[in-house]
Amino acid sequence: MENISKNIAPRPCSDSYAEMTELVMPNDTNMIFNLMGGKLMQWMDVVAAISAQRHSNRLVATASVDNVSF
């Protein structure tokens, strides 16, 4: 199998920059009006996927997350 990475030009990380803004609605919060961690993780996953797709020019998926502390 041919090594396809030889045909791919390196890209600077700045080409993959993504920024997202979300409005926290009451349905996104707990009983003391703090944003729920699961909702934050969902938003992080979306913007990370956008950045990864821009960088790799391929379909991407989140396979795992090592650690998140709230």
Buried (B, 14 or more C-beta within 10 A) or exposed (E): EEEEEEEEEEEEEEEBEBEEEEEBEEEBEEEEEEBBEEBBBEBBEBBBBBBBBBBEEEEBEEEEEEEEEE
